[in-house]
Amino acid sequence: MTGAVAKLAGSSNLEILDQARFFSTLTGAQRDRIARIAKLVDYPSQRDIYKLGDKAACCYVLVRGVVRFKLEAAGRSTSAGDFIRSGDLFGWSALVRNAQRRMGTATCVAACSVLTIDGDEILHLMDRDTAMGYAVMAQVSLLMTSTLTALAAG
């Protein structure tokens, strides 16, 4: 197990969020509020966490294992970002209001543990704490840009 993975495996929800790059600009109190609405879920190898077109009810932080993301749009397909690493957030569509459908498929290449964050609940937290909302959406915009760039590059 690598150092980053070892740190995340067996950690509390808050410890996982504290180590996730996506949430690094949030305060400890903001990460704590998110940790309270999150839950750790295990998936077996070769299981889809979500598929293209599914309702985007949650976003995820990979804690352990390997997830491959395959982006599909307008008849084109790419492995945008290819493999998701421990500590990375994926499933960001759950954080975008009125666009909460999956744009690709996330599949466990190996057995995985993910921190699952309910999209509606985190959006509610972001509404109540606009500084958190701004920080989260700034990170989402970076992820969206990299995802679209990967699709355009094919």
C-alpha positions in Angstrom: 0.0 0.0 0.0 1.4 3.4 -0.9 1.8 6.1 1.8 -1.2 8.2 0.6 -3.4 5.1 0.4 -2.3 3.8 3.7 -3.1 7.2 5.3 -6.7 7.1 3.9 -7.5 3.4 4.6 -8.9 3.0 8.1 -9.4 6.8 8.5 -12.4 8.6 9.7 -14.6 10.5 7.2 -13.0 13.8 8.4 -9.5 12.4 8.1 -10.2 11.3 4.6 -11.5 14.8 3.7 -8.6 16.4 5.4 -6.3 14.5 3.0 -8.3 14.9 -0.2 -6.9 17.5 -2.5 -10.3 18.7 -3.7 -11.3 19.9 -0.2 -7.9 21.4 0.7 -9.1 25.0 0.5 -11.9 24.4 3.0 -11.6 25.1 6.7 -11.5 22.3 9.2 -15.1 23.2 10.3 -16.3 23.1 6.7 -14.7 19.7 6.1 -16.3 18.5 9.4 -19.8 19.4 8.2 -19.2 17.5 5.0 -17.8 14.5 6.9 -21.0 14.3 8.9 -23.1 13.7 5.7 -20.6 11.3 4.1 -20.5 7.5 4.5 -17.8 4.9 3.6 -19.0 2.4 1.0 -17.2 -0.7 -0.4 -17.5 -1.9 -3.9 -16.2 -5.2 -5.4 -13.9 -5.4 -8.4 -15.5 -4.9 -11.8 -18.5 -3.1 -10.3 -19.8 0.1 -11.8 -20.1 2.9 -9.2 -22.2 4.8 -11.8 -22.9 4.6 -15.5 -23.4 7.2 -18.2 -26.9 8.8 -17.8 -27.4 7.7 -14.2 -28.8 10.3 -11.8 -25.8 12.0 -10.1 -27.0 11.6 -6.6 -23.5 11.5 -4.9 -19.9 12.5 -5.4 -17.1 10.4 -4.1 -13.6 10.4 -2.7 -11.6 7.3 -3.5 -10.1 5.9 -0.3 -8.8 2.5 -1.4 -8.6 0.6 -4.7 -8.6 1.6 -8.4 -11.4 3.3 -10.3 -11.3 3.9 -14.0 -13.4 6.7 -15.5 -14.6 6.5 -19.1 -16.1 9.8 -20.4 -18.6 9.6 -23.3 -20.1 12.5 -25.2 -21.4 13.1 -28.7 -20.4 9.6 -29.8 -16.9 10.1 -28.6 -15.3 8.2 -25.8 -12.1 8.7 -23.8 -10.7 7.5 -20.5 -10.5 11.1 -19.2 -8.2 11.1 -16.2 -7.9 7.4 -16.9 -7.4 6.0 -13.4 -8.7 7.8 -10.3 -6.2 7.9 -7.5 -6.6 7.6 -3.7 -7.8 10.9 -2.3 -9.3 12.1 -5.6 -12.9 13.4 -5.8 -15.0 12.0 -8.7 -18.6 12.1 -9.7 -18.6 15.9 -9.5 -21.8 16.2 -11.6 -23.7 15.8 -8.2 -22.3 19.2 -7.3 -23.8 21.0 -10.4 -27.4 22.0 -10.0 -29.8 21.0 -12.9 -27.0 19.0 -14.6 -27.1 16.0 -12.3 -26.7 13.2 -14.9 -23.6 11.2 -15.3 -21.4 12.1 -18.2 -19.4 8.8 -18.1 -18.9 5.5 -16.3 -16.8 4.9 -13.2 -15.8 1.3 -12.7 -13.9 -0.4 -10.0 -10.8 -2.1 -11.5 -10.0 -3.6 -8.1 -12.1 -3.7 -4.9 -12.6 -0.2 -3.7 -13.7 1.9 -0.7 -15.1 5.3 -1.4 -16.4 8.1 0.8 -19.8 8.8 -0.6 -21.2 12.4 -0.2 -24.9 13.0 -0.9 -25.1 15.7 -3.6 -28.3 17.3 -2.3 -27.0 17.5 1.2 -23.6 19.1 0.2 -25.5 21.6 -2.0 -27.6 22.5 1.0 -24.4 23.0 3.0 -23.0 25.2 0.2 -26.1 27.3 0.2 -25.8 28.0 3.9 -22.1 28.7 3.8 -21.4 30.7 0.6 -17.6 30.7 1.2 -17.7 26.9 1.2 -19.9 27.0 -1.9 -17.5 29.3 -3.7 -14.5 27.1 -2.8 -16.2 23.9 -3.9 -17.4 25.4 -7.2 -13.9 26.7 -7.9 -12.6 23.2 -7.6 -15.4 21.8 -9.7 -14.6 24.3 -12.5 -11.0 22.9 -12.5 -12.3 19.3 -12.7 -14.7 20.3 -15.5 -12.0 22.0 -17.5 -9.7 19.0 -17.2 -12.4 16.6 -18.1 -13.5 18.6 -21.2 -9.9 19.0 -22.3 -9.3 15.3 -22.1 -12.4 14.7 -24.2 -11.4 17.2 -26.8 -7.9 15.6 -27.0 -9.5 12.2 -27.5 
